[in-house]
Amino acid sequence: MALNANIDVHRQIAEVYIRLGHPENALKYYKGQINDKRETNIDYIAQGAYVAWRSNDLETATEWADLALSLEPKATSATYVKGLIAFDNQMYDEALKFFDQVAQTKPDTYSFPFLNGDFGHHIQYERGLTLVELGKQQEAINAFSMAIKDNPYWVEALVERAKLYRQLGKIDEARADLRAALDLTSSDKNNTRRDEILALLKQLNAPAPEASETP
């Protein structure tokens, strides 16, 4: 019972620190449980891998994600983290393979507690960002569209899709996405996102960059 209590408490601590922008303050709890106490709970180890990734400790994140997968090869949340790590390392083909594996499973196998919209994640959003890096604009648009279908209020996904629409010369579609994003940020206390969206709207009147979609 004590072990389960620790696992739950550490998750709650991590949620708070991630929201505060200091995930590294939660990482020490996971290090103590996984490295010192030799924790074998797969979900907990995968959570720790995510917290390590969020703390920019990619070495620890990789070690723990691999550990979780060695204990359970179908540990989807650990596979998701492997994709995030590969993306950060600019290994986009590898990242897409991981994300594609995750996309074939149900969200309830990996989304709790961190790999969900509350913490800026959606597997199709992740796929979209990766496909952008691979130069596959239309596939990226399809991925972002699936993310937006699940969450029509996702500003970042709307903005990313708008950028792609503009690159492909679909100005009306780009403008519609940006206006929707602008409406959603009307109550933002921080104007950074609104400034970016307004700047992108102004760019729609300029010539679009040449599309270079990779077949």
C-alpha positions as CSV (number, residue, x, y, z in Angstrom):
1,M,0.0,0.0,0.0
2,A,2.8,2.4,0.8
3,L,4.4,1.9,-2.6
4,N,1.1,2.6,-4.4
5,A,0.7,5.7,-2.2
6,N,4.1,6.9,-3.2
7,I,3.3,6.4,-6.9
8,D,0.2,8.4,-6.7
9,V,1.7,11.2,-4.6
10,H,4.7,11.5,-7.0
11,R,2.3,11.8,-9.9
12,Q,0.4,14.6,-8.2
13,I,3.7,16.4,-7.4
14,A,4.8,16.1,-11.0
15,E,1.5,17.5,-12.3
16,V,2.0,20.6,-10.1
17,Y,5.6,21.2,-11.0
18,I,5.0,20.7,-14.7
19,R,2.2,23.2,-14.7
20,L,4.5,25.6,-12.8
21,G,7.2,25.1,-15.4
22,H,9.6,23.3,-13.1
23,P,9.4,19.6,-13.8
24,E,12.9,19.1,-12.7
25,N,11.7,19.6,-9.1
26,A,9.6,16.4,-9.5
27,L,12.3,14.4,-11.2
28,K,14.2,13.7,-8.0
29,Y,11.2,11.8,-6.6
30,Y,11.2,9.5,-9.6
31,K,14.9,9.0,-9.4
32,G,14.7,8.0,-5.8
33,Q,11.9,5.5,-6.5
34,I,13.3,4.0,-9.8
35,N,17.0,4.2,-9.4
36,D,17.4,3.7,-5.6
37,K,14.3,1.6,-4.7
38,R,14.3,-0.3,-8.0
39,E,10.7,0.4,-8.8
40,T,9.2,-2.1,-11.3
41,N,5.7,-0.6,-11.8
42,I,5.7,-0.1,-15.6
43,D,3.3,2.9,-15.6
44,Y,5.3,4.6,-12.9
45,I,8.6,4.1,-14.8
46,A,7.0,5.5,-18.0
47,Q,5.7,8.5,-16.1
48,G,9.2,9.0,-14.8
49,A,10.5,8.9,-18.4
50,Y,8.0,11.6,-19.3
51,V,9.0,13.8,-16.4
52,A,12.7,13.3,-17.3
53,W,11.9,14.3,-20.9
54,R,10.0,17.3,-19.7
55,S,13.0,18.2,-17.6
56,N,15.3,18.1,-20.7
57,D,17.1,15.1,-19.2
58,L,17.0,13.0,-22.4
59,E,19.5,10.5,-21.2
60,T,17.4,9.6,-18.1
61,A,14.2,9.7,-20.2
62,T,15.7,7.2,-22.7
63,E,16.9,4.9,-19.9
64,W,13.6,4.8,-18.2
65,A,11.5,4.5,-21.4
66,D,13.7,1.6,-22.4
67,L,13.4,0.0,-19.0
68,A,9.6,0.2,-19.2
69,L,9.6,-1.4,-22.6
70,S,11.9,-4.1,-21.5
71,L,9.4,-5.0,-18.8
72,E,6.4,-4.6,-21.1
73,P,7.1,-4.2,-24.9
74,K,3.6,-2.9,-25.3
75,A,4.0,-0.1,-22.8
76,T,2.4,2.5,-25.1
77,S,3.2,5.5,-22.9
78,A,6.9,4.6,-23.0
79,T,6.7,4.3,-26.8
80,Y,5.2,7.8,-26.9
81,V,8.1,9.2,-24.8
82,K,10.5,7.5,-27.1
83,G,8.9,9.4,-30.0
84,L,9.2,12.7,-28.1
85,I,12.9,12.0,-27.4
86,A,13.6,11.1,-31.1
87,F,11.8,14.3,-32.2
88,D,14.0,16.4,-29.9
89,N,17.1,14.6,-31.3
90,Q,15.9,15.5,-34.8
91,M,15.5,11.8,-35.7
92,Y,12.2,12.5,-37.4
93,D,11.8,9.2,-39.3
94,E,12.3,7.3,-36.0
95,A,10.0,9.6,-34.1
96,L,7.2,9.0,-36.7
97,K,7.6,5.2,-36.3
98,F,7.1,5.5,-32.6
99,F,4.1,7.9,-33.0
100,D,2.5,5.7,-35.6
101,Q,2.7,2.8,-33.2
102,V,1.0,4.8,-30.5
103,A,-1.6,6.1,-33.0
104,Q,-2.8,2.5,-33.6
105,T,-3.8,2.1,-29.9
106,K,-6.6,3.6,-27.9
107,P,-5.8,6.8,-26.0
108,D,-6.8,5.3,-22.7
109,T,-3.8,3.0,-22.9
110,Y,-1.3,5.9,-22.6
111,S,-3.0,9.3,-22.1
112,F,-3.1,9.3,-18.3
113,P,-1.7,11.2,-16.6
114,F,0.5,13.4,-18.8
115,L,0.1,12.4,-22.5
116,N,-3.1,14.4,-23.1
117,G,-4.3,17.8,-24.1
118,D,-4.0,19.2,-20.6
119,F,-0.2,18.9,-21.0
120,G,-0.1,19.9,-24.6
121,H,-0.2,16.4,-26.2
122,H,-2.2,14.6,-28.8
123,I,-0.7,11.8,-30.8
124,Q,-2.0,13.3,-34.0
125,Y,-0.6,16.7,-33.1
126,E,2.8,15.0,-32.5
127,R,2.5,13.2,-35.8
128,G,1.7,16.5,-37.5
129,L,4.8,18.2,-36.2
130,T,6.9,15.3,-37.2
131,L,5.5,15.1,-40.7
132,V,6.1,18.9,-41.1
133,E,9.8,18.2,-40.4
134,L,9.8,15.4,-43.0
135,G,8.3,17.8,-45.6
136,K,5.0,15.9,-45.9
137,Q,2.6,18.9,-45.7
138,Q,-0.7,17.2,-46.7
139,E,-0.1,14.3,-44.3
140,A,0.6,16.8,-41.6
141,I,-2.6,18.7,-42.4
142,N,-4.5,15.4,-42.1
143,A,-2.9,14.7,-38.7
144,F,-3.6,18.2,-37.4
145,S,-7.2,18.0,-38.6
146,M,-7.7,14.8,-36.6
147,A,-6.2,16.5,-33.5
148,I,-8.5,19.5,-34.1
149,K,-11.5,17.2,-34.5
150,D,-10.9,15.8,-31.1
151,N,-10.2,19.3,-29.6
152,P,-11.6,22.2,-31.7
153,Y,-10.2,24.7,-29.2
154,W,-6.5,23.7,-29.7
155,V,-4.9,27.0,-30.8
156,E,-1.5,25.5,-31.6
157,A,-2.9,22.9,-33.9
158,L,-5.0,25.5,-35.7
159,V,-1.9,27.7,-36.2
160,E,0.2,24.8,-37.4
161,R,-2.4,23.8,-39.9
162,A,-2.8,27.4,-41.1
163,K,0.9,27.6,-41.8
164,L,0.7,24.5,-43.9
165,Y,-2.4,25.8,-45.8
166,R,-0.5,29.0,-46.6
167,Q,2.5,27.0,-47.9
168,L,0.1,25.1,-50.2
169,G,-1.6,28.2,-51.4
170,K,-4.9,27.6,-49.6
171,I,-5.2,31.1,-48.3
172,D,-8.9,31.0,-47.4
173,E,-8.4,27.9,-45.3
174,A,-5.4,29.4,-43.6
175,R,-7.3,32.6,-42.8
176,A,-10.2,30.6,-41.3
177,D,-7.9,28.7,-39.0
178,L,-6.0,31.8,-37.9
179,R,-9.3,33.7,-37.2
180,A,-10.5,30.8,-35.2
181,A,-7.3,30.7,-33.2
182,L,-7.5,34.5,-32.7
183,D,-11.0,34.2,-31.3
184,L,-9.8,31.4,-28.9
185,T,-7.0,33.6,-27.5
186,S,-9.2,36.7,-27.0
187,S,-9.0,36.2,-23.2
188,D,-5.2,35.5,-23.1
189,K,-3.5,37.5,-20.4
190,N,-0.2,36.9,-22.3
191,N,-0.4,38.5,-25.8
192,T,2.4,36.4,-27.2
193,R,0.1,33.9,-29.0
194,R,-2.2,36.6,-30.3
195,D,0.8,38.6,-31.6
196,E,2.0,35.5,-33.5
197,I,-1.4,34.9,-35.0
198,L,-1.9,38.5,-36.0
199,A,1.5,38.4,-37.7
200,L,0.6,35.3,-39.6
201,L,-2.7,36.9,-40.7
202,K,-0.7,39.8,-42.1
203,Q,1.6,37.4,-44.0
204,L,-1.4,36.0,-45.8
205,N,-1.2,39.1,-48.1
206,A,2.4,38.3,-48.9
207,P,3.5,35.7,-51.5
208,A,3.4,32.2,-50.0
209,P,6.7,30.3,-49.7
210,E,7.1,27.6,-52.3
211,A,5.8,24.2,-51.2
212,S,8.3,21.4,-51.2
213,E,6.4,18.4,-50.2
214,T,8.3,15.2,-50.1
215,P,6.6,12.3,-51.9
